[in-house]
Structures are given as C-alpha cells and as structure tokens.
C-alpha cells in the first residue's frame, strides 16, 4: 500500500498546489483556502517566499502542520487549537503530559480534531505527536509569545506557546477556534499588559476561555479589549468569567446560549471583515468562593512585593503561590476549566463548520 499523500493547499502567491503539511509565506490561508494575497510583483523582494520557490529569499519557513490537522483542514472538518505552555510551564511531569493528552482526547470525543501548537527545534508545529508532547513535557523548554517567537525560532529552541503565539499559529493555519484556560490581560500594580490582547485583536479566531486569569484586573482587561475592537461574549452568562472564580462583577453586553450562536458571532465578524477575534467567556462549572480567593491573592501579592517579583515573572509566581496557599484548590479548578473549555470549543468548531457549509441565502 502506498503511503497517504499529504493534502494539497493553494499557494496564494501563484495559485499552485503545495503540500499543506509544510508551507511558507504569509499568503497561506489554510488547506484549500482562497488565494487572497497580493500578486508576486507587489510583494517585497526577498520576503514572504512561498513553497513554489519563485520569490527570492527564504524558501522554507519554520512552520508545519501535522498530517492529521492538514487533512482535517482540507476536508473542512472542525479543528480546535490548543496551547502548550500548560505542558511546559503549567504542571510538573507527568501531570503536564497527562493533561495535554486528556485535552486532546476531549476534543476528539466531541467530534473535532485537536491541534496543539508548540515550538520544536525552532519549528512552529500545529498538531503535535505524542513524542512531541513528551519532549516538551520533559523540562527545559522556553515560553514563546509573539514578542520573542522569532528569536526562539532563530535559535532553534523548544518552547510552549502562549495564547498570543497559539492564536498567531491558528490564524495562519486557517483554524477558527482555540481553547485555553484564561487569557492574559492587564495588571494594575505595577501596570503591565499581556501580548495576548494584541493577538486577540490581530487574529480572527474565536477563543474559548474562563475569562482573564484571576490575578489580573478584569475590568481593565475588558475595557482594553473593547478599545482594541475585540468582542467579549458570555456563554450562558452575562457576567465575565472569573477564571478559578466562577464569575466576576464585570457585566458583559452580549451573551449566547448555544455553540451555534457563538459560531454565528465569529461568522458575523468575518462577514463584516472585522480583523479581531472573538472572546467566548465560559464560566467554570464549580469555582472557588470569591472571598476565599481574594484572601489568597492578597497574600500572594504581598509575597511578590516582598521578593521583588516584577514583569513577566509576576504571573507564574502568583499562580504558584495561589496553588500553595489554597492547598491545591486553584489547580483543581484550573484543570476543570481547561477540560470544560476544550469541550465547548469542539462544539463551537463543529457548529462553525456546519454553518459555514450552508449555502448563502
């Protein structure tokens, strides 16, 4: 028996078909996507080289789709992107690897194809093998956001992908739905803003999450998303999800009750040609009591101040301290919401593909 031939995709620069499991250039819009990019003559020489090799410059980009993901995109099957910092920085081994496998299994159980994103040897991979996951879970991997992605790729490093980088990869691959735990956002004191917010504004992907991480300023984060033109929609709730706390006191102007209604928001965003993605706020089924969490957070912040923890080290320090102070309760809730978000994302991805396949009326 001959080995399966990788699905073909359209190179937007020249209209030629290429192997969709490995491609280059900014013109790719997912397997079978429509050529929308400018003609080759309008592209800067030496940049954005495509798989055809007809433009000067780099002829192979560090970006690859797994055969499963490429095939799913080619046949318009529902695909859900998953991030990998939960593997590299979220849990100790072997729990991190077990969680990654569980989240992929949940997506499959609900009729979608999982596409975990990670950086292996400087290559952005959309869809990881079990060996890839095991490698990332082994320790020593970096954390890749969009601000340091190029440096990590150039150095051929291994890295887990944040919300920002996973959104970039999902959008480039043509994946419409992404599941994560909580998004980054705005820290009030000292002020800090996550690159996740810019990525949510730049990549038209629906992100299923349990709101901003609980250590953030939820109200300021929503206001910043509004400024960036990112719709935040509540799922069966008109209050912003509070990550490990079920809900915050931040009211949301829009809400949906079904996966189909959530998919319709993304479809409308596309029809209007609005560039931003959509945040679907999904409250965890059972969270911590607000008062208990507030007490843990105050003690964790006091510890950060006393130890001089600032900048990008703030979030991992606070999350680890919260897990310690709560006796592991925050971690238990975090695992619950990750699974619930992956499940909902699969339902939304299925609803999106069903609606997108219907003829226009």
HELIX and SHEET records of a PDB file:
HELIX    1   1 UNK A   40  UNK A   42  5                                   3    
HELIX    2   2 UNK A   67  UNK A   74  1                                   8    
HELIX    3   3 UNK A   85  UNK A   85  1                                   1    
HELIX    4   4 UNK A   86  UNK A   90  3                                   5    
HELIX    5   5 UNK A   95  UNK A  109  1                                  15    
HELIX    6   6 UNK A  130  UNK A  137  1                                   8    
HELIX    7   7 UNK A  149  UNK A  154  1                                   6    
HELIX    8   8 UNK A  163  UNK A  173  1                                  11    
HELIX    9   9 UNK A  195  UNK A  202  1                                   8    
HELIX   10  10 UNK A  218  UNK A  227  1                                  10    
HELIX   11  11 UNK A  259  UNK A  271  1                                  13    
HELIX   12  12 UNK A  290  UNK A  307  1                                  18    
HELIX   13  13 UNK A  313  UNK A  325  1                                  13    
HELIX   14  14 UNK A  329  UNK A  357  1                                  29    
SHEET    1   A 2 UNK A   8  UNK A  10  0                                        
SHEET    2   A 2 UNK A  17  UNK A  19 -1                                        
SHEET    1   B 9 UNK A  63  UNK A  65  0                                        
SHEET    2   B 9 UNK A 123  UNK A 126  1                                        
SHEET    3   B 9 UNK A 113  UNK A 120 -1                                        
SHEET    4   B 9 UNK A  79  UNK A  82  1                                        
SHEET    5   B 9 UNK A 177  UNK A 179  1                                        
SHEET    6   B 9 UNK A 206  UNK A 209  1                                        
SHEET    7   B 9 UNK A 278  UNK A 281  1                                        
SHEET    8   B 9 UNK A 231  UNK A 235  1                                        
SHEET    9   B 9 UNK A 254  UNK A 256  1                                        
SHEET    1   C 5 UNK A  63  UNK A  65  0                                        
SHEET    2   C 5 UNK A 123  UNK A 126  1                                        
SHEET    3   C 5 UNK A 113  UNK A 120 -1                                        
SHEET    4   C 5 UNK A 159  UNK A 161 -1                                        
SHEET    5   C 5 UNK A 142  UNK A 144  1                                        
SHEET    1   D 2 UNK A 186  UNK A 187  0                                        
SHEET    2   D 2 UNK A 192  UNK A 193 -1                                        
SHEET    1   E 2 UNK A 239  UNK A 242  0                                        
SHEET    2   E 2 UNK A 245  UNK A 251 -1                                        
END                                                                             
